[in-house]
Amino acid sequence: HEEKARLRTGIVGSAHCKGSKLDHSLRAPRHPPPFTSEPAMPAVPYHRLLQARSIYASPLGSLHLGATADTLAGAWFEPQKYFSVDELDGVPVDPTHPVLKPAALALDRYFAGEELQNHPLTFVEGSPFQQRVWHALVGIPQGHTSSYGALAHALGCPGGARAIGMAVSRNPISLFVPCHRVVGARQQLTGYAGGLDRKIALLELEHALVSEKKPALFDA
């Protein structure tokens, strides 16, 4: 007899988007581009964008990390939709890189049940619209979720949940930009580029999946 799970939701709304309680710090670019629907920028090979890469052996499978000189710029599960390991060909492997080593240590603590530590981030790809969505994702606190509709409202695009969902699915920095914390309008677990099983596991790790018998924070 299985108990259904519910999600803590409703964190990101228009008031939060305007800066009242979001902690962007150094987790994302300080000045997100305006909300537009222009197409993605032309793809540039990662070996021209990244200084180093490493492979983190997570409990959910290999996580490929990529960094510029001083920021984290990529974190992709293997496998992951819209990403191929071959795209990292030519990027030097250096797990001791000053960005990648602390990122791996932060992931160790995260998978041990602690909060994922903030890290300087850079988006080296994506359209201005996609980058603005990714920037908004970092404001969803660990242990909570938001919906595509709430994000659309926060970004000034009511009715744009589908466009938000497409941008979320293209997030290039898994976990550190927590796209796994975005759920459907009725709190249903929707798709995840890294795989739905991983999304469920991550939300369980963060205690964002709770039994129906327990009160969920911010329930309507």
C-alpha positions, 0 to 999 in steps of 0.5 A, a space after each residue: 500500500 503505497 502513499 502518494 507524495 506531495 511537493 512543497 511548492 509556491 516559493 518563487 512568485 512575482 514578489 520574490 523575483 523582484 529581489 525581496 528574498 532571493 539570494 542570488 549572491 555569486 550563484 548566477 550572473 549578477 545582471 540577467 538579460 531581459 525577458 525575450 523570445 529570441 532564438 538561442 545563440 549559435 553553439 560554440 565548441 566547449 573546448 573554446 569556452 571551458 578551461 577544464 573539466 572533471 567527472 564526479 562520481 555521484 550516487 546517481 551516476 557520472 556528473 560531468 563538470 566544466 569550468 572557466 578560469 574562475 567559475 562553474 559553467 557546466 554540470 551534466 549527468 550522463 546520460 542527459 538530454 541535449 548533452 553528449 559527452 563527446 561535446 567536451 572533447 578537447 577540454 582538459 581534464 583537471 579535477 584539481 582545478 580551483 573551481 572543480 575541486 571545491 565543487 566536487 567537495 560541495 557535491 560530496 556534502 550535498 549527497 551526504 544530506 547537507 545543503 548545496 554550497 553556493 558557487 560562482 557560476 557563468 552561463 557560457 551558452 543559451 539565449 538571453 531568455 534562457 539565461 534569464 530563466 536559469 538565473 531565476 532557478 537559483 532562487 528556489 531554496 533547497 527543500 522546496 519546489 516551484 512550478 513552471 507557471 509560477 516562474 513564468 509569472 515571476 518573469 513577467 510572462 503569464 501564460 508562458 509556462 511552456 516556454 519556461 519549461 523548454 528553457 528549464 530543460 536546457 539548463 547546462 548547470 544541473 544541481 547548482 542551478 536547480 532545475 530539478 525543483 521545478 514541477 507541474 501546476 498540480 505539483 506533479 513530477 514532470 520531465 527532467 533532462 537527467 531522467 525522472 528517476 534522478 529528479 525523484 531521487 534529488 527531491 527525496 534527498 532534499 526532503 521536498 517529497 513528503 507524505 500526504 499525511 504530513 502538512 506541506 509547507 506553503 500549501 494553498 
